[in-house]
Amino acid sequence: MNARHVPTAVLYDTLCDVVVVAEGEAHSSLSGTKAGGGLKINPSFLRPHMQVIDLTQMVGDSTLMKEARSRGCKVIEPSAVLADYLAQTFKAISTRDLDPALAMAAIAAERPVAGV
């Protein structure tokens, strides 16, 4: 696999097939409050051939994920990544396998309700 990190300053000058956003809102280390808006991507950057995942919001859809879907991108569900992470952590602690349906049900129960 030929992967690389692209600095935000040259993001729009770079041709890519996969977009992974992992920088959410910054938090102040002193107060724990939000210190910045995090990474914002111009929706016109997204093309139908791209695969997109936004790891800043593991449950529910972020604005970026909604925009990627509407532009025909292949969306990698963050909740599936979270379910896999939960299963691996559970196995590391208990040495037993976690039922994937149980992990997805737990994540679905945490999904934010629209308008609330």
C-alpha positions in Angstrom: 0.0 0.0 0.0 1.3 3.4 -0.9 -0.1 5.8 1.7 1.1 9.2 2.9 0.1 12.0 5.2 -0.8 15.2 3.3 -0.5 18.5 5.2 -3.7 20.5 5.2 -2.0 23.4 3.4 -1.6 21.2 0.2 -4.7 19.1 0.5 -6.5 20.7 -2.4 -3.5 20.3 -4.7 -3.2 16.6 -4.1 -4.9 13.8 -6.1 -6.1 11.0 -3.8 -8.5 8.1 -3.7 -8.9 7.7 0.1 -9.7 10.5 2.5 -9.3 9.8 6.2 -10.2 12.6 8.6 -9.0 12.0 12.2 -8.6 15.6 13.5 -11.7 16.7 15.4 -12.3 19.8 17.4 -9.2 20.8 19.4 -9.6 21.0 23.2 -7.7 23.1 25.6 -5.5 21.0 27.8 -6.0 23.4 30.7 -9.8 23.8 30.7 -11.0 20.9 28.6 -13.1 23.2 26.6 -13.2 23.4 22.8 -10.3 25.5 21.5 -10.8 25.3 17.8 -13.0 24.1 15.0 -10.9 21.1 13.8 -10.3 20.3 10.2 -12.8 21.5 7.7 -12.8 20.1 4.1 -14.4 22.0 1.2 -17.1 19.6 -0.1 -16.1 20.4 -3.7 -12.9 18.4 -3.0 -14.9 15.2 -2.8 -15.2 13.1 -6.0 -17.3 10.0 -6.7 -14.2 7.7 -7.0 -13.0 8.6 -3.5 -13.4 6.5 -0.3 -14.1 8.7 2.7 -14.1 8.1 6.4 -14.5 10.6 9.2 -13.1 9.3 12.5 -14.0 12.4 14.4 -17.6 11.2 14.9 -17.8 7.5 15.4 -21.5 7.3 16.1 -24.0 9.0 13.8 -23.2 10.9 10.6 -20.9 13.9 10.5 -21.5 16.7 8.0 -18.5 15.4 6.0 -20.0 11.9 5.8 -23.4 13.2 4.6 -21.7 15.3 2.0 -19.5 12.4 0.8 -22.6 10.2 0.4 -24.5 13.0 -1.6 -21.4 13.3 -3.9 -21.3 9.6 -4.6 -18.2 8.7 -2.6 -17.8 5.2 -1.1 -18.3 5.9 2.6 -16.6 3.7 5.2 -18.8 3.6 8.2 -17.1 4.8 11.4 -19.5 2.7 13.4 -18.1 -0.4 11.7 -14.5 0.6 12.6 -15.7 1.3 16.2 -17.4 -2.2 16.4 -14.2 -3.9 15.2 -12.2 -1.9 17.8 -14.6 -2.9 20.5 -14.4 -6.6 19.5 -10.6 -6.5 19.4 -10.4 -4.8 22.8 -13.0 -7.2 24.3 -10.9 -10.2 23.0 -7.7 -8.7 24.4 -9.2 -8.3 27.8 -11.4 -11.5 28.0 -9.8 -13.8 25.4 -13.3 -14.4 24.2 -14.9 -13.3 20.9 -17.5 -10.5 21.0 -20.6 -11.1 18.9 -20.5 -8.5 16.1 -24.3 -8.1 16.2 -24.0 -7.2 19.9 -21.3 -4.6 19.3 -23.4 -3.0 16.5 -26.5 -3.0 18.6 -24.7 -1.2 21.4 -23.3 1.4 19.0 -26.8 1.8 17.4 -28.2 2.5 20.9 -25.8 5.4 21.2 -26.7 6.9 17.8 -27.8 10.5 18.2 -31.5 11.2 17.5 -32.1 13.9 14.8 -33.4 17.1 16.2 -32.5 16.4 19.8 
